[in-house]
Amino acid sequence: MVKKPSYEELKKRLKKSEEGLKLAQKALRDGEEIYRLHFENASDVIFSIDPELKIISVSPSVERIIGYKPEELGGKSFLDLGLLAEAYLEVATSDAKRALSGERIPSSVYEFIAKDGSRRFGEVSAAPLVRDGKVVGLACIARDITDRRQAEQALLEREEMYRSLFENTGTAMGIVDEDMTISMANNELAKLSGYSNEEIEGKIKTTKLVAEEDLERMTGYHFARRENEAEAPREYEFRLVDKQGNIKDVSIKTAMIPGTKRSVSSLVDITSHKEAEAALREKEERYRTILESIEDGYYETDIMGDFSFVNDAFCNIVDIPEDELIGTSYRKYTVPEAAKEVYATFHKVFTSGQATKGFGHEIVRKSGEKRYIELSISLMRDSEGRRIGFRGIVRDMTDHKYAEAALRQSEEKYRSILESIAEGYFEVDLAGNMTFLNDSLCKITGYSRGELKGKNN
């Protein structure tokens, strides 16, 4: 049997949907819960604007950074609010136009004016929100880099060695002596550790900042790289203990300073990333549980139409096991006379980008039984908006279709009986107006159907 998709494969698939959530209409439609989690808890400011540069939504973190509550900004023009310093208006407007034309803006720095008049620098990235192939707004993330810019400016004024080691960085950095004492620390390291620069430099050893379970490993790396730098990894992770005793997951990159026994390290707090991964796994399990518990079938295919994921309900509807469906297409169960129409419908969705619902056709189950299904078809796109496959819901409508046919047959049967009797027959609504009558009534009254129908008796 073919193995079910691995966790990593499912994680990649879900990650693609999540990225689309933040930057495009795809993500907004399919990953709302994931977006909301990041939106409400992000330290950076997440906001969206419409084509007229009016703010649609903004995360609560905006109040901490520039003093405005989200409700003070919603629905107002970004330019009219006076949030940007005049010197940055032109470049910001240009970036917005580029993004609205479909271009992603990975990083631009602007000077913002806070509610109290103070100035803050923000690093902003923007991506177009696309709905039905049309840009309907922008999704943006702004990071407060004021402290970082100030730190960078301070670095330029210090000695040449300090500048060569600490310039162009927005991450925590420190220089460690042979005896593991931290001789230099930048502001980011102070913020990460909770200690001031004065408390760190020349006074604290790295061992004080390392969780007990990682201490032996970190100490081994420290002395091994001083004997032979290749003997210790350059990049790795460890758990940092800050001044308040909080444990933080940190990614560290370390290199020896040529001609010395000292090393320089840069550290990035990846705690939120780890938490996001855990949340992602939890959500992935939740979505999988939902998909496996619903009665409707759910499917995903690659761009060629071959199934990459199906839930149990889908397998039950077509009466084919999952391992026999993955890697095959709708042709495996579709009756030959419907295959051409199914292909045409998928092709229309592919070329137009427009989803379709309620498309029905006949299938043959593995047992040979014929059933009638209705399905929806929509495109899947990656984070850059490229078409990568299809997904949709499938519902067995056989009983419903047979019931409709039986109802029509019964109606025709009784209509024929009423038309064949010699007695006049009619039906009226609550107002007394005729809604139905047979030919015999017309003969008896001498009026035509047109003259009687709708009349009040």
C-alpha positions in Angstrom: 0.0 0.0 0.0 1.1 3.5 -0.7 2.0 5.4 2.5 -0.1 8.3 3.6 1.5 11.7 3.2 4.3 12.3 5.8 4.1 15.0 8.4 6.6 17.1 6.5 4.7 16.8 3.2 1.5 17.8 5.0 3.4 20.6 6.7 4.7 22.0 3.4 1.2 21.8 1.9 -0.4 23.6 4.8 2.5 26.2 4.8 1.7 27.0 1.2 -1.9 27.7 2.1 -0.8 29.8 5.1 1.5 32.0 3.2 -1.2 32.5 0.6 -3.5 33.5 3.5 -1.3 36.5 4.5 -0.5 37.7 1.1 -3.3 36.9 -1.1 -7.0 36.2 -1.4 -6.2 32.5 -1.3 -4.8 32.7 2.2 -7.6 35.0 3.3 -10.2 32.4 2.1 -8.5 29.2 3.2 -6.4 30.1 6.2 -8.4 32.6 8.2 -7.8 31.0 11.6 -4.0 30.8 11.1 -3.9 34.4 9.9 -6.0 35.5 12.9 -3.6 33.8 15.4 -0.6 35.6 14.0 -2.6 38.9 13.5 -3.7 39.1 17.2 -0.3 38.0 18.7 2.2 39.5 16.3 4.9 41.8 17.8 5.2 43.4 14.3 2.3 45.5 12.9 0.2 43.6 10.4 -2.1 45.7 8.3 -4.0 45.7 5.0 -5.0 48.6 2.8 -7.4 48.9 -0.2 -6.4 50.3 -3.6 -7.2 53.8 -2.4 -4.7 53.3 0.4 -7.4 53.2 3.1 -6.6 51.0 6.0 -8.8 47.9 6.1 -7.4 46.3 9.2 -4.5 46.7 11.5 -3.2 44.5 14.3 -3.3 45.6 18.0 0.5 45.9 18.1 0.2 49.3 16.4 -0.8 50.9 19.6 2.4 49.8 21.4 4.6 51.1 18.6 3.0 54.4 17.5 0.2 54.9 20.1 -2.9 54.7 17.8 -5.6 52.2 18.6 -6.7 50.1 15.6 -10.2 51.7 15.5 -8.6 55.1 15.2 -6.9 54.1 11.9 -9.5 51.8 10.3 -11.2 53.1 7.2 -8.9 56.1 6.9 -6.4 56.9 4.2 -2.9 56.1 5.1 -1.7 59.4 3.5 -4.4 61.6 5.2 -3.6 60.3 8.7 -0.1 61.9 8.6 1.6 58.7 9.8 4.6 59.1 7.4 7.3 61.7 7.6 7.1 64.0 4.5 10.5 62.8 3.2 9.1 59.3 2.9 5.8 60.0 1.3 7.0 59.8 -2.3 8.8 56.4 -1.9 5.9 55.0 0.1 3.4 56.0 -2.6 5.6 54.5 -5.3 6.0 51.3 -3.4 2.2 51.0 -2.9 1.6 51.6 -6.6 4.1 48.8 -7.5 2.5 46.4 -5.1 -1.0 47.2 -6.4 0.3 46.4 -9.9 1.1 42.9 -8.6 4.7 43.3 -7.4 5.8 42.1 -4.0 7.8 44.7 -1.9 10.1 42.6 0.3 11.5 45.4 2.4 11.2 49.2 2.5 12.1 51.5 5.4 10.0 54.5 6.3 9.9 57.1 9.1 6.6 57.1 11.0 5.1 59.8 13.2 3.7 58.4 16.4 0.5 59.8 18.0 2.6 61.7 20.5 4.7 63.2 17.7 7.8 61.0 18.2 9.4 59.4 15.2 9.8 55.7 14.7 11.4 53.8 11.8 9.6 50.8 10.4 10.7 48.2 7.9 7.7 47.4 5.8 7.0 44.5 3.4 4.0 44.4 1.2 2.3 41.9 -1.1 -0.8 42.2 -3.3 -4.1 40.7 -2.1 -5.5 38.9 -5.1 -9.1 37.9 -5.5 -10.3 36.2 -8.7 -7.1 37.3 -10.4 -7.5 40.9 -9.5 -5.5 42.9 -6.9 -8.0 44.2 -4.4 -5.6 45.5 -1.8 -2.2 45.0 0.0 -1.2 42.9 2.9 1.7 44.5 4.8 3.9 43.8 7.8 5.8 46.6 9.5 8.6 46.0 12.0 9.8 48.6 14.4 13.5 49.0 13.7 14.0 52.2 15.6 16.2 50.7 18.2 18.2 48.8 15.6 18.9 51.9 13.6 20.1 53.7 16.7 22.3 50.7 17.5 23.7 50.7 14.0 24.5 54.4 14.3 26.3 53.9 17.6 28.3 51.1 16.0 29.6 53.4 13.3 31.1 55.7 15.9 33.0 53.0 17.8 36.4 51.4 17.0 37.1 49.7 13.7 37.0 46.2 15.0 33.6 46.8 16.6 32.3 48.2 13.4 33.6 45.3 11.3 31.9 42.8 13.5 28.7 44.5 14.4 27.7 46.5 11.3 24.7 45.6 9.2 23.1 43.6 11.8 19.7 43.7 13.4 20.2 40.6 15.5 21.7 40.1 18.9 25.5 39.9 18.8 28.4 39.4 21.2 32.1 38.8 21.3 33.2 35.9 23.6 36.7 35.5 25.1 38.6 32.3 25.5 37.5 31.9 29.1 33.8 32.3 27.9 33.4 35.8 29.2 31.3 38.1 27.0 33.5 41.0 26.3 31.2 42.9 24.0 27.4 42.8 23.5 25.1 44.8 21.3 21.8 46.2 22.3 19.9 43.3 20.8 21.8 40.8 22.9 21.0 43.0 26.0 17.3 42.9 25.0 17.4 39.2 24.3 19.1 38.3 27.6 17.4 40.9 29.8 20.7 42.2 31.1 22.0 45.7 30.3 25.2 46.1 28.3 27.0 47.2 31.5 25.9 44.0 33.3 27.1 41.8 30.4 30.4 43.1 29.1 33.4 41.7 30.9 31.2 40.3 33.7 29.0 37.5 32.4 30.1 34.2 31.0 28.1 32.5 28.3 27.4 29.6 30.7 25.2 31.9 32.7 22.9 32.3 29.7 22.7 28.7 28.7 20.0 26.3 29.9 21.4 23.4 32.0 20.5 20.7 29.5 22.5 22.5 26.8 25.5 23.5 28.9 27.8 20.6 28.3 27.2 20.7 24.5 27.7 24.5 24.3 30.9 24.3 26.4 32.3 21.5 24.2 31.6 23.6 21.1 33.3 26.6 22.6 36.7 24.9 23.3 36.6 22.7 20.2 36.4 25.6 17.8 39.4 27.2 19.5 41.4 24.1 18.8 40.1 23.6 15.3 37.2 25.8 14.1 35.9 23.0 11.8 35.4 20.7 14.8 32.4 22.7 16.0 29.3 23.6 14.1 28.9 27.1 12.9 25.1 27.2 13.2 23.0 25.5 15.8 20.2 26.0 18.4 20.2 26.1 22.1 17.9 27.3 25.0 18.8 30.6 26.5 18.0 31.6 30.0 17.4 35.4 30.4 17.7 37.5 33.5 14.1 36.8 34.5 14.6 33.0 34.2 12.6 32.7 31.0 13.7 30.0 28.6 14.0 31.1 25.0 14.7 29.0 21.9 17.6 30.7 20.1 19.4 30.1 16.8 23.1 31.0 17.0 25.8 31.5 14.4 29.4 31.6 15.7 32.8 32.2 14.0 36.3 32.8 15.3 37.9 36.2 14.9 41.0 35.6 12.8 44.3 35.7 14.8 42.6 35.6 18.2 41.0 33.1 20.6 37.8 35.1 20.6 34.6 34.4 18.7 31.7 36.5 17.5 28.2 35.2 17.7 24.9 36.4 16.4 21.7 35.1 18.0 18.1 35.1 16.8 15.2 34.5 19.1 13.1 31.7 17.4 10.8 31.1 20.3 7.8 32.5 18.4 8.8 30.4 15.4 8.9 27.3 17.5 5.5 28.1 19.1 4.1 28.8 15.6 5.4 25.4 14.4 3.6 23.8 17.4 0.5 25.7 16.6 0.8 24.8 13.0 1.0 21.1 13.9 -2.0 21.5 16.2 -4.0 23.2 13.5 -3.0 20.7 10.9 -4.2 17.9 13.1 -7.4 19.8 13.7 -8.0 20.4 10.0 -7.2 16.7 9.3 -9.7 15.6 11.9 -12.4 17.9 10.5 -11.7 16.6 6.9 -11.9 13.0 8.1 -15.1 13.5 10.0 -17.2 15.4 7.5 -19.6 13.4 5.3 -18.7 15.2 2.1 -15.6 14.1 0.2 -12.6 16.4 0.0 -9.8 16.2 -2.5 -6.6 17.9 -3.7 -4.8 17.4 -7.0 -1.7 18.5 -8.7 -1.9 20.8 -11.7 -2.3 17.7 -14.0 -5.4 16.6 -12.0 -3.8 13.7 -10.2 -4.9 13.2 -6.7 -2.4 14.2 -3.9 -4.9 14.0 -1.0 -8.4 12.6 -0.4 -10.3 12.1 2.8 -12.1 8.9 3.9 -15.5 10.2 2.8 -14.2 10.7 -0.8 -12.9 7.2 -0.9 -16.3 5.9 0.4 -18.2 7.9 -2.3 -16.2 6.5 -5.2 -15.6 3.1 -3.4 -11.9 3.2 -4.1 -9.2 3.0 -1.3 -6.9 6.0 -0.8 -3.8 4.1 -1.9 -5.4 3.3 -5.3 -6.6 6.9 -5.8 -3.4 8.9 -5.0 -1.5 9.6 -8.2 -4.5 8.9 -10.4 -7.2 11.2 -11.7 -11.0 11.5 -12.0 -10.8 9.2 -15.0 -10.4 6.2 -12.7 -14.1 6.4 -11.6 -15.8 8.7 -14.2 -18.1 7.1 -16.8 -16.4 7.4 -20.2 -19.2 9.6 -21.7 -18.8 12.2 -18.9 -14.9 12.3 -18.9 -14.8 14.9 -21.7 -17.1 17.3 -19.8 -15.2 16.8 -16.6 -11.9 17.7 -18.3 -13.5 20.8 -19.9 -14.8 22.0 -16.5 -11.4 21.6 -14.9 -9.8 23.3 -17.8 -12.2 26.2 -17.5 -11.3 26.7 -13.9 -7.6 26.5 -14.8 -7.8 29.1 -17.5 -10.3 31.5 -15.9 -9.3 31.2 -12.3 -13.0 31.1 -11.4 -14.1 28.4 -9.0 -17.2 26.3 -9.9 -19.8 24.7 -7.7 -22.6 22.1 -8.2 -21.0 20.5 -11.3 -22.5 17.0 -11.6 -21.6 13.8 -13.5 -22.0 10.1 -13.3 -19.4 7.7 -11.8 -18.9 4.0 -11.6 -17.9 2.7 -8.2 -15.4 -0.1 -7.9 -18.3 -2.5 -7.3 -19.7 -1.5 -10.7 -22.6 0.5 -9.2 -23.3 3.8 -10.9 -23.7 6.9 -8.8 -24.2 10.6 -9.4 -22.0 13.1 -7.7 -21.7 16.9 -7.6 -18.4 18.6 -6.9 -16.8 22.0 -6.5 -13.5 22.9 -8.2 -11.2 25.7 -7.3 -7.6 26.5 -8.0 -4.8 26.1 -5.5 -2.0 28.7 -5.7 1.4 29.0 -4.1 2.7 32.0 -2.2 3.6 33.8 -5.5 0.1 33.2 -7.0 1.2 30.4 -9.4 -1.4 27.7 -10.1 -0.3 24.5 -8.5 -3.4 22.3 -8.4 -7.1 21.9 -7.7 -9.2 21.3 -4.6 -12.8 20.8 -3.9 -15.8 19.1 -2.2 -17.6 16.1 -3.6 -21.1 15.0 -2.6 -23.0 11.9 -3.5 -26.3 13.2 -5.0 -27.6 9.9 -6.3 -30.6 9.6 -3.9 -31.5 13.2 -4.4 -31.4 12.9 -8.2 -33.5 9.7 -8.1 -36.0 11.4 -5.8 -36.3 14.3 -8.2 -36.8 12.0 -11.1 -39.4 10.0 -9.2 -41.2 13.2 -8.2 -41.3 14.4 -11.8 -42.6 11.0 -12.9 -45.3 11.0 -10.3 -46.4 14.5 -11.2 -46.6 13.6 -14.9 -48.6 10.5 -14.0 -51.2 12.3 -12.0 -51.3 15.2 -14.5 -52.2 12.7 -17.2 -55.0 11.2 -15.1 -56.5 14.7 -14.4 -56.4 15.5 -18.1 -58.1 12.3 -19.0 -61.2 12.5 -16.7 -64.5 13.9 -17.9 -65.1 15.9 -14.7 -63.8 19.4 -14.5 -60.9 19.8 -12.0 -59.2 22.9 -10.7 -56.9 24.2 -7.9 -56.9 27.6 -6.3 -54.5 29.5 -4.0 -55.4 31.0 -0.7 -56.8 34.1 -2.4 -59.1 32.0 -4.5 -57.2 32.4 -7.8 -57.0 29.4 -10.1 -53.6 27.9 -10.4 -54.4 24.7 -12.2 -57.3 23.3 -14.3 -57.9 20.5 -16.7 -59.3 20.5 -20.2 -62.7 19.2 -19.0 -63.2 22.3 -17.0 -62.6 24.4 -20.1 -65.1 22.4 -22.0 -67.7 22.7 -19.2 -67.3 26.5 -18.8 -66.6 27.4 -22.3 -63.5 29.3 -21.3 -59.9 28.7 -22.4 -57.1 27.9 -20.0 -55.6 31.3 -20.5 -58.9 32.9 -19.6 -59.5 30.9 -16.5 -56.0 30.6 -15.0 -55.3 33.3 -12.4 -59.0 34.2 -12.2 -60.9 34.2 -9.0 -63.9 31.7 -9.1 
